[in-house]
Amino acid sequence: MHNTLEQVFGYPQFRPGQEAAVSAVLAGRSAAAIFPTGSGKSLCYQLPALLLPHLTLVVSPLLALMQDQLAFLQRHGIAAASIDSAQSRDDASDVMARARSGELKILMISVERLKNERFRNFLQQVPISLLVVDEAHCISEWGHNFRPDYLKLPDYQRQFNIPQALLLTATATPKVIADMQARFAIAADDVVTTGFYRANLNLLVEPVRGQDKRRRLVQWLGERAGQPSIVYVTLQKTAEQIAQHLSQHGLAAEAYHAGLPHDQREAIQRRFMAGQSNCIVATIAFGMGIDKSDIRNVVHFDLPKSIENYSQEIGRAGRDGEPSDCLVLANRDSLNVLENFVYGDTPELDGIRCVLDELQACAPDGQWEFLLGPLADHSNIRQLPLKTLLVQLELKRLIAARYAYFAEYRFKFVLEPEALLARFTGERRDFVDAIIQTSSRARTWVTVNFDALYLQHQAERNRVVKALDYCQEQGWIELESKQTTEVYSLLQNDFDAQALSLELHGYFTRHERTEVARIHAMLELFATEHCLGYRLAQYFGDNQAPQQCGHCSVCHGQVARLPAPPELPALADKDFEALCGDFIRRHQGFNAQVPSAERLTRFLCGISVPLFTKLKARAIPGFAALEDYPYAEVRSWIEHHLPAGTSIY
């Protein structure tokens, strides 16, 4: 273990916590490593991967995280690869072939990849020593970035006979740690935490009114010109505006957000990493896995989404151990924007009922097949909360996820059919011939007919896919698949759809309250009269931090009194017809119904849901007209104006 650390990675010794986590894994036990951002969590799987006999499978939520870690591994001569949606089929097939042959030590994937039937077929053929779950807090509903698909990882571990798991995260409260530990059966002694306090980070909270923030940002960064800095904002348009504003004031800055083309984002990141660009104005799309050690300043121009997000984002500063400043320009102006993100993820009651009705309609054959996009459109529920709803139905034992498959497979012949058949003999030749004969051939592409294959030849879909994959790997055909279909078993269908809709709506509403409370907990942290470093560590259950760090704004005697947002004109004076009339008429023309209070509130607060795309809601006068007002106040005002008998939800 120590030899590998020095010879492969070039480190003379482990950082705190690393040796305990690595030792647990090498002793054959599952473990969790909970270290602050930048404390070397990745080494806890990278080193064991070289010493374990088989493949290490790493599940990560973000492509940027994977690419950064892959570059590091390749620099150290470690056989590692990823499979992601940006790759060509040939590249993905090449990675799978390297894994099958035993050449690869580490394979990185997104959690969604595990729903792909071709990929799962492949995993069944490859022995795996270790499952690594990066950003493992995503598995907990109490975590700040819950990913429904993460809940299935313990099942996948059993399904693919992976003997042990390693969970990695920088942001887990005691409640989240307990959840992670229980789901993967990790012994308490194998949960390694190193504390959340970082002595070299100067945590600064400065109360600034909204109209003064740009001026203060220019002044503050001007004093630190040339130092590598990240400025975090909430919205993509703000990133563009602030980068432009800084550049106009002599501080070269680039905007970075998920709305930019992939190549452009890559180029911006490369320039920043190489020191050619020193200031990035970014949404939270930037920074995950960024291993730049000399970032001196992190500024939150807008409030972060939560204490966990704040901790992760400031953790990108000062990884070289040198003093670094983390400034929050704090006020309550953007509070409603943060809360609106939360409200938009709560499905309407009739949307939940719509999903349950679809589920009961498939009762005769006990199998429920659907495409996620159309179901989201039909139920008017965003895709992420829709996935959460499906997981809740699984946890209630009403449905069980079976698999996901590509609804359509089609291929092009690279070899002529006769030459392709000549590669096989006996029963295998007959099987491939059956695939060719039952498929429908257009000018170029041949579409596979799974139903005909099953009816005429009792050919299981699984075997057909394996045969197509084999022909693709040999270079005899070019294979394409599209439209992922989710398949669930219906375990019971005699449930009361109305009662269950209300129960599930209650679950989402409670989650909404928890998330809003999370935002207010963050405001309380920023306005604290106690040491910021101590309060932050305490939130994550770390009681070892000094009670006074001596280098935060509170220890400097500057307690932040956050200014209230500007006074807004009273809602009572607003004209309901002028703001809502056009939308109500368009909505009625679409489905002959008056929109509910919830739907109107989302329209006026500028919160997108699938139906709004169909209605082209952004172009209707009134969209986002009240985005600066608290959501609950807007809803209450609408309920007062709606005709009696109109649904609230």
C-alpha positions as a printed NumPy array, in Angstrom:
array([[  0.   ,   0.   ,   0.   ],
       [  2.739,   2.492,   0.993],
       [  4.925,   1.44 ,  -1.956],
       [  2.067,   2.09 ,  -4.4  ],
       [  1.386,   5.467,  -2.772],
       [  4.968,   6.559,  -3.373],
       [  5.861,   4.782,  -6.633],
       [  2.635,   5.353,  -8.597],
       [  1.204,   8.527,  -7.061],
       [  4.447,  10.132,  -5.897],
       [  3.221,  10.94 ,  -2.363],
       [  5.56 ,  10.264,   0.576],
       [  2.667,   9.789,   3.023],
       [ -1.116,   9.654,   3.29 ],
       [ -3.231,  12.675,   4.109],
       [ -5.484,  12.449,   7.209],
       [ -8.145,   9.741,   6.879],
       [ -6.849,   8.236,   3.622],
       [ -4.927,   5.347,   5.165],
       [ -7.897,   4.229,   7.311],
       [-10.251,   4.207,   4.284],
       [ -7.757,   2.446,   1.982],
       [ -6.919,  -0.148,   4.66 ],
       [-10.617,  -0.976,   5.204],
       [-11.122,  -1.531,   1.453],
       [ -7.962,  -3.647,   1.097],
       [ -9.12 ,  -5.715,   4.095],
       [-12.288,  -6.554,   2.125],
       [-14.744,  -4.3  ,   3.973],
       [-17.134,  -1.64 ,   2.701],
       [-16.258,   1.878,   3.879],
       [-17.199,   5.556,   3.644],
       [-14.746,   8.461,   3.363],
       [-16.247,  11.81 ,   4.375],
       [-13.563,  14.454,   3.859],
       [-13.84 ,  18.16 ,   3.02 ],
       [-13.603,  19.145,  -0.652],
       [ -9.994,  18.976,  -1.803],
       [ -8.805,  16.597,   0.934],
       [ -7.968,  13.675,  -1.34 ],
       [-11.066,  11.437,  -1.319],
       [-10.328,  10.118,  -4.823],
       [ -7.084,   8.447,  -3.733],
       [ -9.174,   6.253,  -1.402],
       [-10.402,   4.303,  -4.455],
       [ -7.576,   4.977,  -6.92 ],
       [ -4.925,   3.255,  -4.818],
       [ -6.972,   0.131,  -3.873],
       [ -8.066,  -0.223,  -7.528],
       [ -4.449,  -1.014,  -8.442],
       [ -4.161,  -3.682,  -5.755],
       [ -7.581,  -5.371,  -6.05 ],
       [ -7.826,  -8.32 ,  -8.476],
       [-10.715,  -7.113, -10.668],
       [-12.339,  -3.973, -12.036],
       [-13.254,  -0.99 ,  -9.839],
       [-16.57 ,   0.529, -10.984],
       [-16.957,   4.239, -10.121],
       [-20.408,   5.856, -10.219],
       [-20.26 ,   9.644, -10.458],
       [-23.075,  12.183, -10.967],
       [-21.202,  14.529, -13.279],
       [-19.277,  14.178, -16.505],
       [-16.879,  16.976, -15.46 ],
       [-15.943,  15.008, -12.334],
       [-15.161,  11.921, -14.404],
       [-13.087,  13.719, -17.018],
       [-10.956,  15.445, -14.406],
       [-10.257,  12.238, -12.495],
       [ -9.564,  10.317, -15.709],
       [ -6.969,  12.871, -16.773],
       [ -5.249,  12.479, -13.377],
       [ -5.25 ,   8.662, -13.631],
       [ -3.928,   8.679, -17.186],
       [ -1.099,  11.041, -16.164],
       [ -0.098,   8.413, -13.579],
       [ -0.205,   5.566, -16.104],
       [ -3.295,   3.916, -14.564],
       [ -5.594,   2.048, -16.985],
       [ -8.875,   3.936, -16.536],
       [-11.738,   4.878, -18.849],
       [-15.302,   6.131, -18.795],
       [-18.462,   5.408, -20.736],
       [-20.624,   8.469, -21.214],
       [-23.287,   9.866, -23.515],
       [-20.788,  12.095, -25.362],
       [-18.891,   9.07 , -26.728],
       [-19.361,   7.36 , -30.057],
       [-20.575,   3.774, -30.014],
       [-17.166,   2.597, -31.25 ],
       [-15.42 ,   4.312, -28.348],
       [-17.839,   2.78 , -25.831],
       [-17.381,  -0.685, -27.398],
       [-13.619,  -0.27 , -27.194],
       [-13.838,   0.576, -23.469],
       [-16.034,  -2.495, -22.837],
       [-13.584,  -4.734, -24.713],
       [-10.7  ,  -3.426, -22.568],
       [-12.711,  -4.092, -19.407],
       [-13.599,  -7.643, -20.53 ],
       [ -9.967,  -8.447, -21.263],
       [ -8.924,  -7.321, -17.777],
       [ -6.793,  -4.48 , -19.114],
       [ -8.849,  -1.758, -17.373],
       [ -8.512,  -1.22 , -13.621],
       [-11.068,   1.602, -13.269],
       [-14.303,   2.237, -15.194],
       [-16.265,   5.448, -14.539],
       [-19.969,   5.803, -15.365],
       [-23.019,   7.885, -14.477],
       [-25.722,   6.216, -12.383],
       [-28.144,   6.414, -15.341],
       [-25.85 ,   4.122, -17.355],
       [-26.942,   1.241, -15.075],
       [-30.45 ,   1.391, -16.544],
       [-29.107,   0.568, -20.005],
       [-29.741,  -3.09 , -20.809],
       [-26.703,  -3.42 , -23.074],
       [-24.461,  -2.051, -20.369],
       [-26.002,  -4.335, -17.73 ],
       [-25.477,  -7.352, -20.008],
       [-21.846,  -6.305, -20.267],
       [-21.437,  -5.934, -16.479],
       [-22.769,  -9.472, -15.943],
       [-19.737, -10.718, -17.916],
       [-17.066,  -8.775, -15.987],
       [-15.847,  -9.57 , -12.448],
       [-15.907,  -6.411, -10.287],
       [-13.947,  -5.99 ,  -7.031],
       [-15.276,  -2.645,  -5.79 ],
       [-18.238,  -0.303,  -6.326],
       [-17.304,   3.338,  -5.666],
       [-20.109,   5.847,  -5.16 ],
       [-18.826,   9.396,  -5.651],
       [-20.924,  12.253,  -4.199],
       [-22.575,   9.536,  -2.101],
       [-24.806,  12.012,  -0.235],
       [-26.996,  11.845,  -3.378],
       [-28.352,   8.515,  -2.067],
       [-30.072,  10.165,   0.885],
       [-33.436,  11.899,   0.716],
       [-32.081,  14.032,   3.573],
       [-29.113,  15.06 ,   1.422],
       [-28.96 ,  18.353,  -0.453],
       [-28.721,  16.846,  -3.917],
       [-30.9  ,  13.733,  -3.755],
       [-30.751,  11.62 ,  -6.927],
       [-33.558,   9.046,  -7.036],
       [-31.501,   6.613,  -9.174],
       [-28.863,   6.481,  -6.417],
       [-31.385,   4.621,  -4.23 ],
       [-30.999,   1.614,  -6.518],
       [-27.216,   1.31 ,  -6.099],
       [-27.381,  -1.182,  -3.183],
       [-29.566,  -3.426,  -5.394],
       [-27.12 ,  -3.114,  -8.291],
       [-24.264,  -4.056,  -5.959],
       [-26.082,  -7.318,  -5.139],
       [-27.138,  -7.928,  -8.734],
       [-23.598,  -7.714, -10.095],
       [-22.063,  -9.615,  -7.153],
       [-19.783,  -6.732,  -6.155],
       [-18.353,  -7.748,  -2.772],
       [-17.775,  -4.281,  -1.312],
       [-18.545,  -0.585,  -1.721],
       [-16.708,   2.651,  -0.971],
       [-18.786,   5.806,  -0.493],
       [-17.185,   9.234,  -0.982],
       [-18.59 ,  12.671,  -0.158],
       [-17.564,  16.051,   1.2  ],
       [-20.965,  17.175,   2.435],
       [-22.86 ,  14.825,   4.702],
       [-24.677,  15.793,   7.893],
       [-24.956,  13.15 ,  10.684],
       [-28.436,  12.188,   9.421],
       [-27.151,  11.64 ,   5.871],
       [-24.143,   9.628,   7.092],
       [-26.474,   7.308,   9.049],
       [-28.602,   6.851,   5.922],
       [-25.582,   6.025,   3.709],
       [-24.205,   3.631,   6.313],
       [-27.483,   1.725,   6.667],
       [-28.094,   1.335,   2.929],
       [-24.656,  -0.204,   2.276],
       [-24.26 ,  -2.045,   5.621],
       [-21.055,  -0.188,   6.556],
       [-19.712,  -0.725,  10.077],
       [-19.43 ,   2.433,  12.208],
       [-15.641,   1.942,  12.503],
       [-15.323,   2.043,   8.704],
       [-16.959,   5.467,   8.352],
       [-13.902,   7.734,   8.181],
       [-14.487,  11.452,   8.774],
       [-11.671,  13.981,   9.075],
       [-13.608,  17.047,  10.19 ],
       [-14.897,  19.959,   8.137],
       [-12.818,  22.83 ,   9.473],
       [-10.139,  24.176,   7.113],
       [ -7.738,  26.53 ,   8.831],
       [ -6.538,  28.234,   5.633],
       [ -9.978,  29.426,   4.478],
       [-11.018,  32.92 ,   5.579],
       [-14.837,  32.852,   5.644],
       [-16.199,  36.339,   5.076],
       [-19.856,  37.403,   4.991],
       [-20.494,  40.999,   3.985],
       [-24.013,  42.483,   4.004],
       [-24.465,  44.327,   0.696],
       [-27.662,  45.771,  -0.803],
       [-28.596,  44.363,  -4.215],
       [-27.868,  47.605,  -6.094],
       [-24.383,  47.842,  -4.521],
       [-23.174,  44.31 ,  -5.228],
       [-21.583,  44.904,  -8.633],
       [-19.62 ,  47.905,  -7.394],
       [-18.406,  45.965,  -4.325],
       [-17.435,  42.93 ,  -6.426],
       [-15.303,  45.054,  -8.777],
       [-13.65 ,  46.774,  -5.801],
       [-12.949,  43.507,  -3.912],
       [-11.574,  41.591,  -6.913],
       [ -9.634,  44.672,  -8.023],
       [ -7.626,  44.417,  -4.795],
       [ -6.789,  40.813,  -5.752],
       [ -6.252,  41.278,  -9.501],
       [ -4.483,  38.377, -11.187],
       [ -5.31 ,  35.851,  -8.448],
       [ -7.264,  32.751,  -9.59 ],
       [-10.868,  33.433,  -8.555],
       [-14.358,  31.921,  -8.984],
       [-17.51 ,  34.061,  -8.671],
       [-20.663,  31.973,  -8.137],
       [-24.111,  33.142,  -9.299],
       [-27.516,  31.45 ,  -9.435],
       [-28.698,  32.075, -13.009],
       [-27.026,  31.629, -16.399],
       [-27.969,  35.145, -17.519],
       [-26.355,  36.586, -14.348],
       [-23.105,  34.75 , -15.166],
       [-23.036,  36.439, -18.594],
       [-23.892,  39.882, -17.192],
       [-21.36 ,  39.825, -14.326],
       [-18.51 ,  38.479, -16.504],
       [-19.199,  41.319, -18.956],
       [-19.385,  43.892, -16.137],
       [-16.045,  42.776, -14.652],
       [-14.383,  42.815, -18.091],
       [-15.679,  46.344, -18.738],
       [-14.041,  47.406, -15.462],
       [-10.612,  46.05 , -16.357],
       [-10.965,  42.603, -14.728],
       [-10.853,  39.948, -17.459],
       [-13.559,  37.355, -16.659],
       [-15.329,  34.527, -18.497],
       [-18.868,  33.208, -17.936],
       [-19.339,  29.466, -17.438],
       [-22.724,  27.723, -17.274],
       [-24.599,  24.666, -18.503],
       [-26.214,  26.639, -21.352],
       [-22.894,  27.02 , -23.204],
       [-21.875,  24.493, -25.887],
       [-19.8  ,  21.615, -24.506],
       [-16.672,  22.583, -26.491],
       [-16.819,  26.167, -25.237],
       [-17.165,  25.044, -21.593],
       [-14.19 ,  22.702, -22.051],
       [-12.066,  25.517, -23.52 ],
       [-12.943,  27.94 , -20.685],
       [-12.088,  25.302, -18.099],
       [ -8.776,  24.483, -19.813],
       [ -7.757,  28.166, -19.877],
       [ -8.583,  28.54 , -16.192],
       [ -6.684,  25.38 , -15.231],
       [ -3.646,  26.53 , -17.235],
       [ -3.645,  29.991, -15.649],
       [ -4.389,  31.757, -18.963],
       [ -7.679,  32.984, -17.516],
       [ -7.906,  33.971, -13.854],
       [-11.548,  34.753, -13.182],
       [-14.569,  32.569, -13.902],
       [-18.148,  33.732, -13.234],
       [-20.105,  30.523, -12.935],
       [-23.285,  28.785, -11.982],
       [-22.788,  25.662,  -9.868],
       [-22.177,  23.754, -13.14 ],
       [-18.53 ,  24.799, -12.669],
       [-16.078,  23.406, -10.2  ],
       [-17.162,  19.82 ,  -9.567],
       [-13.938,  17.842,  -9.517],
       [-11.837,  20.874, -10.494],
       [ -8.418,  20.008,  -9.13 ],
       [ -6.749,  23.431,  -9.312],
       [ -4.749,  23.884,  -6.146],
       [ -4.133,  27.643,  -6.198],
       [ -7.645,  29.154,  -6.32 ],
       [ -7.239,  32.129,  -3.966],
       [-10.765,  33.575,  -3.961],
       [-14.309,  32.209,  -4.093],
       [-17.055,  34.85 ,  -4.131],
       [-20.767,  34.135,  -3.79 ],
       [-22.321,  37.033,  -5.694],
       [-25.708,  35.332,  -5.186],
       [-26.609,  33.239,  -2.175],
       [-25.646,  29.563,  -2.53 ],
       [-28.506,  27.026,  -2.617],
       [-27.734,  25.519,   0.81 ],
       [-25.046,  25.171,   3.477],
       [-23.929,  21.969,   1.731],
       [-23.527,  23.771,  -1.594],
       [-21.683,  26.613,   0.134],
       [-19.297,  24.135,   1.781],
       [-18.618,  22.389,  -1.532],
       [-18.065,  25.625,  -3.434],
       [-15.696,  27.269,  -0.922],
       [-13.871,  23.924,  -0.779],
       [-12.443,  24.67 ,  -4.209],
       [-10.286,  27.421,  -2.702],
       [ -6.849,  26.943,  -1.192],
       [ -6.268,  23.284,  -1.883],
       [ -2.528,  24.007,  -1.734],
       [ -2.943,  24.898,   1.953],
       [ -2.239,  28.599,   1.384],
       [ -4.617,  31.229,   2.845],
       [ -7.633,  31.895,   0.608],
       [-10.631,  34.214,   0.91 ],
       [-14.249,  33.084,   0.594],
       [-16.654,  36.021,   0.425],
       [-20.466,  36.034,   0.46 ],
       [-22.091,  39.279,  -0.719],
       [-25.18 ,  38.652,   1.368],
       [-28.681,  40.023,   1.287],
       [-32.166,  38.577,   0.998],
       [-32.848,  39.785,  -2.568],
       [-32.427,  36.461,  -4.374],
       [-34.201,  34.404,  -1.718],
       [-37.322,  34.019,  -3.859],
       [-35.294,  32.748,  -6.848],
       [-33.796,  29.993,  -4.657],
       [-37.18 ,  29.106,  -3.191],
       [-38.788,  29.017,  -6.654],
       [-36.364,  26.268,  -7.719],
       [-37.76 ,  24.241,  -4.798],
       [-41.448,  24.959,  -5.488],
       [-41.057,  24.011,  -9.139],
       [-40.082,  20.475,  -8.133],
       [-43.309,  19.803,  -6.221],
       [-45.726,  18.011,  -8.586],
       [-49.315,  19.166,  -8.757],
       [-51.846,  16.788,  -7.211],
       [-53.547,  16.038, -10.549],
       [-50.134,  15.234, -12.089],
       [-49.516,  12.558,  -9.453],
       [-53.045,  11.212, -10.014],
       [-52.353,  11.099, -13.773],
       [-49.302,   8.833, -13.2  ],
       [-51.252,   6.544, -10.831],
       [-54.116,   6.251, -13.363],
       [-51.618,   5.229, -16.074],
       [-50.166,   2.667, -13.694],
       [-53.566,   1.123, -12.913],
       [-54.499,   1.075, -16.608],
       [-51.693,  -1.399, -17.318],
       [-53.009,  -3.848, -14.698],
       [-54.074,  -6.707, -17.027],
       [-50.543,  -7.842, -17.918],
       [-48.835,  -6.615, -14.741],
       [-46.115,  -4.806, -16.693],
       [-45.791,  -1.05 , -17.041],
       [-43.726,   0.325, -19.92 ],
       [-43.265,   4.022, -20.608],
       [-40.886,   6.649, -21.962],
       [-39.875,   9.145, -19.277],
       [-40.13 ,  12.268, -21.489],
       [-43.696,  11.665, -22.719],
       [-44.821,  10.631, -19.198],
       [-43.35 ,  13.894, -17.823],
       [-45.195,  15.848, -20.534],
       [-48.453,  13.963, -19.99 ],
       [-48.404,  14.37 , -16.188],
       [-46.844,  17.86 , -16.261],
       [-44.181,  16.77 , -13.751],
       [-40.528,  17.68 , -14.289],
       [-38.321,  14.648, -14.941],
       [-36.347,  14.744, -11.671],
       [-39.426,  14.83 ,  -9.372],
       [-41.063,  12.239, -11.656],
       [-38.109,   9.907, -10.985],
       [-38.523,  10.622,  -7.273],
       [-42.221,   9.731,  -7.55 ],
       [-41.353,   6.405,  -9.222],
       [-38.838,   5.606,  -6.486],
       [-41.518,   6.348,  -3.858],
       [-43.862,   3.894,  -5.604],
       [-41.038,   1.327,  -5.508],
       [-40.455,   1.931,  -1.797],
       [-44.211,   1.414,  -1.2  ],
       [-43.868,  -1.965,  -2.981],
       [-46.445,  -1.012,  -5.635],
       [-43.983,  -1.358,  -8.519],
       [-40.546,  -2.892,  -9.027],
       [-38.055,  -1.602, -11.581],
       [-37.141,  -4.418, -13.946],
       [-34.967,  -2.831, -16.579],
       [-34.758,  -0.109, -19.179],
       [-34.252,  -0.901, -22.82 ],
       [-33.915,   0.932, -26.069],
       [-37.281,   0.687, -27.75 ],
       [-35.701,   0.547, -31.175],
       [-32.545,  -1.122, -32.46 ],
       [-31.434,  -0.65 , -36.028],
       [-28.252,  -1.538, -37.855],
       [-26.38 ,  -1.051, -41.121],
       [-24.547,  -3.949, -42.786],
       [-20.797,  -3.396, -43.003],
       [-20.456,  -6.935, -44.403],
       [-23.102,  -8.12 , -46.87 ],
       [-25.678, -10.423, -45.168],
       [-24.245, -13.57 , -46.849],
       [-20.698, -12.717, -45.722],
       [-21.971, -11.994, -42.211],
       [-23.782, -15.357, -42.   ],
       [-20.628, -17.112, -43.223],
       [-18.968, -16.092, -39.925],
       [-21.308, -18.436, -38.009],
       [-22.131, -22.14 , -38.091],
       [-24.964, -24.376, -36.889],
       [-27.578, -23.035, -34.519],
       [-25.819, -19.664, -34.113],
       [-25.961, -19.125, -37.887],
       [-29.696, -19.954, -37.862],
       [-30.227, -17.474, -35.02 ],
       [-28.433, -14.612, -36.81 ],
       [-30.295, -15.491, -40.026],
       [-33.594, -15.238, -38.1  ],
       [-32.649, -11.72 , -36.917],
       [-31.918, -10.67 , -40.51 ],
       [-35.062, -12.298, -41.991],
       [-37.516, -10.826, -39.448],
       [-36.019,  -7.315, -39.521],
       [-37.469,  -4.658, -41.817],
       [-34.954,  -3.193, -44.247],
       [-35.098,   0.352, -45.55 ],
       [-32.575,   1.749, -48.026],
       [-29.75 ,   1.908, -45.468],
       [-30.97 ,   0.918, -42.025],
       [-32.403,  -2.412, -40.878],
       [-34.844,  -2.227, -37.914],
       [-34.975,  -5.234, -35.572],
       [-38.44 ,  -6.726, -34.936],
       [-38.247,  -8.258, -31.446],
       [-41.916,  -9.33 , -31.435],
       [-41.599, -11.326, -34.672],
       [-38.391, -12.959, -33.427],
       [-40.118, -14.071, -30.25 ],
       [-43.295, -15.304, -31.965],
       [-41.52 , -17.194, -34.756],
       [-38.335, -18.343, -33.041],
       [-38.921, -17.915, -29.252],
       [-35.859, -15.639, -29.339],
       [-35.454, -13.79 , -26.025],
       [-34.78 , -10.073, -26.42 ],
       [-31.663, -10.368, -24.236],
       [-30.024, -12.888, -26.557],
       [-30.848, -10.808, -29.637],
       [-29.204,  -7.714, -28.097],
       [-26.108,  -9.76 , -27.182],
       [-25.844, -11.073, -30.749],
       [-26.162,  -7.556, -32.198],
       [-23.516,  -6.288, -29.766],
       [-21.168,  -9.092, -30.789],
       [-21.573,  -8.285, -34.497],
       [-20.973,  -4.598, -33.753],
       [-17.794,  -5.39 , -31.768],
       [-16.477,  -7.471, -34.676],
       [-17.097,  -4.549, -37.044],
       [-19.622,  -6.5  , -39.166],
       [-22.549,  -4.119, -38.542],
       [-23.048,  -0.531, -37.353],
       [-25.594,  -0.526, -34.525],
       [-27.872,   2.268, -33.268],
       [-30.4  ,   2.317, -30.458],
       [-32.784,   5.016, -29.288],
       [-35.755,   5.877, -27.068],
       [-35.103,   4.424, -23.638],
       [-38.196,   2.609, -22.409],
       [-38.557,   2.046, -18.652],
       [-40.071,  -1.304, -17.647],
       [-41.616,  -1.903, -14.226],
       [-43.546,  -4.821, -12.76 ],
       [-46.861,  -3.882, -11.198],
       [-46.888,  -5.596,  -7.791],
       [-50.377,  -4.48 ,  -6.737],
       [-53.029,  -2.452,  -8.481],
       [-55.906,  -2.423,  -5.992],
       [-54.658,   0.748,  -4.292],
       [-56.903,   3.784,  -3.783],
       [-55.505,   6.209,  -6.374],
       [-57.134,   9.283,  -4.798],
       [-55.884,   8.536,  -1.272],
       [-52.4  ,   7.627,  -2.545],
       [-52.238,  10.833,  -4.644],
       [-52.914,  12.885,  -1.519],
       [-50.352,  10.902,   0.486],
       [-47.637,  11.356,  -2.162],
       [-48.483,  15.03 ,  -2.61 ],
       [-48.038,  15.346,   1.164],
       [-44.598,  13.708,   0.86 ],
       [-43.496,  16.221,  -1.809],
       [-44.937,  19.133,   0.181],
       [-42.989,  18.044,   3.292],
       [-39.844,  17.77 ,   1.162],
       [-40.559,  21.269,  -0.177],
       [-40.756,  22.61 ,   3.4  ],
       [-37.465,  20.841,   4.275],
       [-35.715,  22.41 ,   1.284],
       [-37.046,  25.895,   2.05 ],
       [-35.936,  25.423,   5.687],
       [-32.489,  24.479,   4.325],
       [-32.299,  27.868,   2.576],
       [-33.252,  29.685,   5.786],
       [-30.722,  27.659,   7.819],
       [-28.084,  29.013,   5.431],
       [-29.239,  32.606,   6.051],
       [-29.022,  31.978,   9.803],
       [-25.465,  30.688,   9.359],
       [-24.442,  33.83 ,   7.466],
       [-26.025,  36.082,  10.113],
       [-24.527,  34.177,  13.069],
       [-22.836,  35.915,  15.985],
       [-20.542,  32.893,  16.478],
       [-17.383,  31.959,  14.562],
       [-18.354,  31.014,  10.99 ],
       [-15.796,  28.189,  10.768],
       [-17.095,  26.657,  14.   ],
       [-20.771,  26.995,  13.01 ],
       [-20.104,  25.413,   9.604],
       [-18.225,  22.466,  11.14 ],
       [-20.99 ,  22.031,  13.734],
       [-23.643,  21.747,  11.021],
       [-21.801,  18.701,   9.67 ],
       [-21.495,  17.123,  13.127],
       [-17.828,  18.076,  13.604],
       [-17.27 ,  19.264,  17.174],
       [-13.459,  19.334,  16.928],
       [-13.185,  22.739,  15.229],
       [-11.887,  25.662,  17.314],
       [-14.704,  27.758,  18.793],
       [-12.954,  30.861,  17.447],
       [-10.916,  30.523,  14.249],
       [ -9.616,  34.087,  14.481],
       [ -9.814,  34.692,  10.722],
       [-13.51 ,  34.832,   9.737],
       [-15.589,  38.002,   9.502],
       [-17.33 ,  37.285,  12.845],
       [-13.991,  36.77 ,  14.61 ],
       [-12.977,  40.115,  13.049],
       [-15.97 ,  41.647,  14.862],
       [-18.219,  41.942,  11.776],
       [-21.529,  40.183,  12.444],
       [-23.62 ,  40.29 ,   9.246],
       [-27.005,  41.979,   9.535],
       [-28.485,  40.997,   6.178],
       [-30.359,  43.85 ,   4.499],
       [-33.991,  43.181,   3.665],
       [-34.955,  43.075,  -0.017],
       [-36.276,  46.287,  -1.59 ],
       [-39.9  ,  47.077,  -0.849],
       [-42.171,  45.741,  -3.624],
       [-45.502,  47.252,  -4.743],
       [-48.404,  45.573,  -2.913],
       [-49.872,  42.547,  -4.719],
       [-53.35 ,  43.805,  -3.842],
       [-52.813,  46.639,  -6.346],
       [-51.947,  44.263,  -9.234],
       [-54.415,  43.661, -12.077],
       [-55.27 ,  39.922, -12.103],
       [-56.809,  39.985, -15.599],
       [-53.842,  41.843, -17.118],
       [-51.341,  39.385, -15.62 ],
       [-53.262,  36.109, -15.99 ],
       [-55.968,  36.597, -18.626],
       [-53.943,  35.615, -21.702],
       [-52.499,  32.527, -19.989],
       [-55.911,  31.372, -18.701],
       [-57.421,  31.677, -22.2  ],
       [-54.496,  29.827, -23.86 ],
       [-54.735,  27.105, -21.172],
       [-58.505,  26.709, -21.666],
       [-58.039,  26.516, -25.42 ],
       [-55.503,  23.722, -24.887],
       [-57.41 ,  21.47 , -22.455],
       [-60.774,  23.172, -21.804],
       [-59.879,  23.75 , -18.132],
       [-59.18 ,  26.788, -15.972],
       [-55.603,  26.439, -14.659],
       [-55.252,  25.658, -10.953],
       [-53.9  ,  28.206,  -8.487],
       [-50.653,  26.221,  -8.338],
       [-50.212,  26.36 , -12.121],
       [-50.963,  30.094, -12.279],
       [-48.485,  30.741,  -9.459],
       [-45.775,  28.911, -11.389],
       [-46.589,  30.955, -14.486],
       [-46.353,  34.29 , -12.663],
       [-43.208,  33.255, -10.737],
       [-41.494,  32.082, -13.947],
       [-41.18 ,  28.426, -12.925],
       [-41.084,  26.104, -15.942],
       [-43.031,  22.835, -16.059],
       [-43.477,  20.568, -19.12 ],
       [-46.924,  21.947, -20.028],
       [-45.511,  25.475, -20.363],
       [-43.31 ,  24.339, -23.233],
       [-46.379,  23.132, -25.157],
       [-48.251,  26.357, -24.375],
       [-45.183,  28.488, -25.298],
       [-45.802,  30.12 , -21.913],
       [-42.619,  32.21 , -21.922],
       [-44.036,  34.256, -24.792],
       [-47.366,  34.919, -23.023],
       [-47.62 ,  38.331, -21.283],
       [-47.392,  37.843, -17.524],
       [-44.823,  35.014, -17.498],
       [-42.381,  35.608, -14.589],
       [-44.024,  38.992, -13.918],
       [-44.055,  38.306, -10.151],
       [-40.768,  36.371,  -9.828],
       [-39.512,  38.827,  -7.184],
       [-42.447,  38.085,  -4.851],
       [-42.563,  35.204,  -2.346],
       [-44.232,  32.169,  -3.942],
       [-46.68 ,  31.616,  -1.065],
       [-47.874,  35.238,  -1.255],
       [-48.472,  34.981,  -5.02 ],
       [-50.425,  31.736,  -4.548],
       [-52.571,  33.286,  -1.825],
       [-53.311,  36.329,  -4.059],
       [-54.301,  34.045,  -6.96 ],
       [-56.576,  31.883,  -4.786],
       [-58.383,  35.069,  -3.758],
       [-59.047,  35.941,  -7.436],
       [-59.887,  32.534,  -8.894],
       [-63.562,  31.613,  -9.407],
       [-65.066,  29.537,  -6.574],
       [-64.72 ,  25.81 ,  -7.17 ],
       [-61.421,  26.062,  -9.103],
       [-58.858,  23.474,  -8.009],
       [-56.094,  24.886,  -5.806],
       [-53.627,  22.206,  -6.943]])
